[in-house]
């Protein structure tokens, strides 16, 4: 092999290795957070960890209070089997006991303005402007886990990754203005990314909580919606 051929081989191999590494990075950046939460949830199921929702003053002996958006693996692997989710911000907060979700909700965020809602989704869950609030007769629309590009997915709050595991009958708790509202899941649907009727026609006269996340996890191809009614 001549020197010229060796150089050409090294260049081609280097480019090939770069493309392979870039592809691996893309997969990990897109699905890594989802795999983390998926593994954590499966361990929760195996260990039989049970979450209940407390108030900001809750304090029960031999139980752990979770006041952060997600648990660490240490909490999952070695924490007690009975754990309490305490709202981070009782002014507006969502808690989902089945999946251990606990997040602050930011009100009146325009869902048509990525420049406005993407920074919010780095911190928590967004409440769609124009929709209702707990206790009011209409659609309450909350959304999280959205991204502009696959390499940015890790920057956004992943609290809604596990919405897919919710089933009819599961509980959702909202704290609004320090008042607790209890909901029960009625159905889960996958819709197209342009579906906006639940926001534009929120005034239905019937209170309905709708939770939205991207589907499949790590993409913006479709939307997964969870519907819940007051208990």
Secondary structure, DSSP 4 states (H G I P E B T S, - for coil): --HHHHHHHHHHHHHHHHHHHHHHHHHHHHHHHHHHHHHHHHHHHHHT-EEEEE-TT---TT-EEE-SSS--HHHHHHS-SEEEEE-S-TTEEEEEGGGTEEEEEEEEE-TT-HHHHHHHHTTSEEEETTS--TTSSSEEEEE----SSGGGGGGS--TTGGGGG--TT-EEEEEETTEEEEEEEEEEEEEETT--HHHHT---SS-EEEEEEEESTT--SEEEEEEEEE-
